[in-house]
Amino acid sequence: MSSIVNQEFWEGFWEDRPQVIPDYDEQALGFRDIFDEYFKPGGTVFEVGCFPGRFLIYLCKRFGYTANGIDWIPEIRTHTPEFLRRNGVAVGKFFCEDFEKFQCDEQFDVVYSLGFIEHFQNLEEIIRKHIALVKPGGTLFLSCPNFRGLQHVYHRLFDADNLRAHVLPTMDLRRWRRVLEANGMQVVREGYYRTVGFWTNPGEARGIRGSVSGSLVRVAEQLDRRFRIPNRLLSPHMFDISRKVR
């Protein structure tokens, strides 16, 4: 296995996970502007790493998709479909499997993952597995945190355990592009998302460190509201959107 985190990591991350499924809050979701500009209506959508399913709700309600996905969390077969149906979403197939071993004979109109590929040493193979799920003419959206630049300094100081769960060399848009173009994908847009933003995993920064971290988070929120300047030093996310050549 090339993932640097295992199933126990994710089960710990989603501790008391049946209770973490929130009410659906559309305004709390990032990338909606990107989705609205580039995604096409109708068909099927597949999310890699889809628990609990908030983004699937937005995409299916906005574009009329049928929801599908894969995750290691067992509740993907129960709580996520319930969560989706409760919000008026058409439910397709959900798989509780290791994505590296996953085999699927279906393809989908839209495939995406948010904060998934950066946990793997074998980035190229993981991206190729995403591509294999995309129909000809379909869309692939990849995103992950940007923990390089000044973001790396912040996470090194205040979020070190979480930082160690990420493979920093995967956070390279040029590397993504090389894999995508070598495997039949045409890059439509790539870049960084938002101006600045910081966060830590719960319990990471405490005491004085927690106070300083909290202050930086609040300052970043103010700056992000005032400016829209995506950049590689401070932007909290990076993304790529591509289409499979027919």
Residue pairs with C-beta under 8 A, 6 or more apart in sequence:
1 98
1 100
2 100
2 120
2 121
2 122
2 125
2 126
3 100
3 119
3 120
3 121
4 119
4 120
4 121
4 164
4 165
4 166
4 167
5 119
5 165
7 72
7 98
9 165
10 72
10 73
11 17
11 72
11 73
13 201
14 20
14 51
14 73
17 51
17 52
17 73
17 75
17 79
18 75
18 79
20 52
21 52
21 53
21 79
21 80
21 83
22 52
22 54
24 54
24 57
24 83
24 87
25 54
26 32
26 58
28 54
29 54
29 55
29 58
30 193
30 194
30 237
31 55
31 114
31 141
31 143
31 193
31 237
31 239
32 58
34 141
34 189
34 193
34 239
34 241
35 58
35 59
35 62
35 63
35 141
36 62
38 139
38 141
38 188
38 189
38 241
39 59
39 62
39 63
39 110
39 139
39 141
40 63
40 109
40 139
41 63
41 64
42 63
42 64
42 65
42 109
43 65
43 66
43 108
43 109
43 110
43 135
43 138
44 65
44 66
44 68
44 92
44 108
44 109
44 110
45 56
45 59
45 60
45 63
45 65
45 66
45 67
45 68
45 108
45 109
45 110
45 111
45 112
46 68
46 69
46 70
46 108
46 110
46 111
46 112
46 133
47 53
47 55
47 56
47 67
47 68
47 69
47 70
47 111
47 112
47 113
47 114
48 69
48 70
48 99
48 111
48 112
48 113
48 116
48 130
48 133
49 69
49 70
49 71
49 99
49 113
49 114
49 115
49 116
50 56
50 69
50 70
50 71
50 76
50 80
50 94
51 71
51 73
51 75
51 76
51 79
51 80
52 75
52 79
52 80
52 83
53 67
53 69
53 80
53 83
53 84
55 112
55 114
56 67
56 69
56 80
56 84
56 89
57 67
57 83
57 84
57 87
57 89
59 65
59 67
59 110
60 66
60 67
60 84
60 89
60 90
61 87
61 88
61 89
63 110
65 90
65 109
65 110
66 90
66 91
66 92
67 84
67 89
67 90
67 91
67 92
68 92
68 93
68 94
68 108
69 76
69 80
69 94
69 95
70 76
70 94
70 95
70 96
70 97
70 99
70 102
71 80
71 94
71 95
71 96
72 96
72 97
72 98
73 96
74 96
76 94
76 95
76 96
77 94
77 96
80 94
81 91
81 94
84 91
85 91
93 106
95 102
95 104
99 116
99 126
99 129
100 120
100 125
100 126
100 129
102 129
104 132
104 133
106 133
107 132
107 133
107 134
107 135
107 136
107 138
108 133
108 134
108 135
108 138
109 135
109 138
109 139
110 134
110 138
110 139
110 140
110 141
111 130
111 133
111 134
111 138
111 139
111 140
111 141
112 140
112 141
112 142
112 143
113 130
113 141
113 142
113 143
114 143
114 144
115 143
115 144
115 145
116 126
116 144
117 123
117 126
117 127
117 130
117 142
117 144
117 170
118 144
118 145
118 147
118 166
118 167
118 170
118 171
119 165
119 166
119 167
120 126
120 167
120 170
121 167
123 167
123 169
123 170
123 175
123 176
123 179
124 179
127 142
127 176
127 179
127 180
127 183
128 179
128 183
130 140
130 142
131 140
131 180
131 183
131 184
131 185
131 244
134 140
134 185
134 244
135 244
136 244
136 245
136 246
137 243
137 244
137 246
138 243
138 244
139 241
139 242
139 243
139 244
140 180
140 185
140 240
140 241
140 242
140 243
140 244
141 239
141 240
141 241
142 176
142 239
142 240
142 241
143 193
143 237
143 238
143 239
143 240
144 166
144 170
144 171
144 237
144 238
145 151
145 166
145 171
145 236
145 237
145 238
146 171
146 192
146 232
146 235
146 236
146 237
146 238
147 155
147 163
147 166
147 168
147 171
148 168
148 171
148 232
149 232
149 233
149 234
150 233
150 234
151 198
151 233
151 234
151 235
151 236
152 163
152 168
154 198
154 213
154 216
155 162
155 163
155 200
156 163
157 209
157 213
158 198
158 200
158 204
158 205
158 209
158 212
158 213
158 216
159 199
159 200
159 201
159 204
159 205
159 213
160 204
161 201
161 204
162 200
162 201
162 204
169 175
171 238
173 190
173 191
173 238
173 240
176 190
176 240
177 187
177 190
177 240
180 187
180 240
180 242
181 187
184 244
184 245
185 242
185 243
185 244
185 245
186 242
186 243
186 244
186 245
187 240
187 241
187 242
188 241
188 242
188 243
189 240
189 241
190 238
190 239
190 240
190 241
191 230
191 238
191 239
192 230
192 231
192 232
192 235
192 237
192 238
192 239
193 230
193 235
193 236
193 237
193 238
193 239
194 224
194 228
194 230
194 235
194 236
194 237
195 223
195 224
195 227
195 228
195 229
195 230
195 231
195 234
195 235
196 220
196 223
196 224
196 234
196 235
196 236
197 220
197 221
197 224
197 235
197 236
197 237
198 213
198 216
198 217
198 220
198 236
199 217
199 236
200 213
205 212
205 213
205 214
220 234
232 238
